Amino acid sequence: LHMMALEVPQFVISGEETTLTCVFDLEQDTLYSIKWYRDDLEFFRYVPSDKPPNQFFPLQGLNIDLGRSSNGTVYIQDVDVSTAGNYKCEISADAPSFQTVSAEKMLTVIGKKGRQQLLRKSL
């Protein structure tokens, strides 16, 4: 089991949608679960053997598109300032290895005025 990349945008504009993606290689392992956390609180879980495989645990600022979120990707709609935080993706393998790998990144939410300032700085 190997974590290849965690794709969490550094900045997201308030009111927009964002995507979080966990890229991993199971190698010879079988996937047991993918868990997503914001500031150490679990908000989304994908367990392929469960019916349904997706579980969402409500947290303020996380409006998850459950129809599109699955496996290693989570879609967050209508981002606001409470969406900001430290996001972690944790991948766990099933028996016999039970190996777990994780990665985390910070996401910052910018208001609409902040967007204009960011655009000016990048010119």
C-alpha positions in Angstrom: 0.0 0.0 0.0 1.5 3.3 -1.1 0.1 6.9 -0.9 1.0 8.5 -4.2 -0.6 12.0 -3.8 -3.1 14.0 -1.9 -4.8 16.7 -4.0 -6.3 19.4 -1.8 -6.3 22.9 -3.2 -4.4 25.4 -1.1 -7.0 28.1 -1.7 -10.7 27.9 -2.5 -13.1 30.8 -3.1 -16.1 31.1 -0.9 -19.3 29.9 -2.6 -17.5 27.7 -5.1 -17.0 23.9 -5.3 -13.8 22.0 -4.6 -12.6 18.5 -5.0 -10.3 16.5 -2.7 -8.5 13.5 -4.2 -6.5 10.7 -2.6 -4.3 8.9 -5.1 -2.9 5.6 -3.9 -1.5 2.3 -5.1 -2.8 -0.9 -3.4 0.1 -2.9 -4.8 -0.8 -6.5 -3.7 -3.2 -5.3 -0.9 -7.0 -5.3 -0.9 -8.7 -2.0 0.0 -10.5 -2.0 3.3 -11.4 1.7 3.7 -10.7 5.3 2.8 -11.4 7.8 5.5 -11.4 11.6 5.2 -10.9 13.9 8.2 -11.0 17.7 8.7 -9.0 18.8 11.8 -9.0 15.2 13.0 -12.8 14.8 12.8 -14.0 12.1 10.3 -16.5 13.4 7.8 -16.5 10.8 5.0 -15.8 7.1 4.8 -15.7 4.7 1.8 -15.7 1.0 2.7 -16.3 -1.1 -0.5 -17.7 -4.1 1.4 -20.4 -2.0 3.1 -23.8 -1.4 1.7 -23.9 1.4 0.8 -20.1 1.9 0.6 -20.2 5.7 1.3 -20.9 7.1 4.8 -21.0 10.8 5.6 -20.7 12.3 9.1 -22.0 15.9 9.1 -19.6 18.7 10.0 -20.2 22.4 9.6 -19.0 23.8 6.3 -19.0 20.4 4.6 -21.7 20.1 2.0 -20.7 16.9 0.3 -22.0 15.8 -3.0 -22.7 12.2 -2.1 -23.8 11.3 -5.6 -20.4 12.0 -7.0 -18.1 11.3 -4.0 -16.7 7.8 -3.8 -13.5 5.8 -3.5 -10.7 8.4 -3.2 -12.5 11.5 -4.3 -14.8 13.9 -2.3 -16.7 16.8 -3.9 -17.5 19.7 -1.6 -20.2 22.1 -2.7 -20.8 25.7 -1.6 -17.6 26.2 0.3 -17.6 28.8 3.1 -15.1 29.9 5.7 -16.0 27.0 8.0 -14.8 24.6 5.3 -11.2 25.6 5.9 -8.9 23.3 7.8 -6.4 20.5 7.8 -7.6 17.7 5.6 -6.4 14.1 5.9 -7.0 11.1 3.8 -6.3 7.7 5.4 -6.2 4.5 3.4 -6.4 1.1 5.1 -5.7 -2.3 3.6 -7.7 -5.4 4.5 -6.2 -8.7 5.8 -3.6 -9.9 5.9 -1.5 -6.7 5.9 -3.9 -4.3 7.6 -1.5 -1.6 6.6 -2.6 2.1 6.9 -1.1 5.2 5.2 -2.2 8.8 5.3 -1.4 12.3 4.1 -2.7 15.7 5.1 -2.9 19.2 3.6 -4.3 22.6 4.7 -7.2 24.2 2.8 -7.8 27.9 3.1 -11.1 29.6 2.1 -10.9 33.1 0.6 -13.8 35.5 0.4 -14.7 37.1 -2.9 -12.7 40.2 -2.1 -9.7 38.0 -1.3 -10.0 36.5 -4.8 -9.5 39.9 -6.4 -6.4 40.4 -4.3 -5.0 37.0 -5.2 -5.6 37.7 -8.9 -3.7 41.0 -8.7 -0.8 39.4 -6.9 -0.5 36.7 -9.6 -0.4 39.2 -12.5 
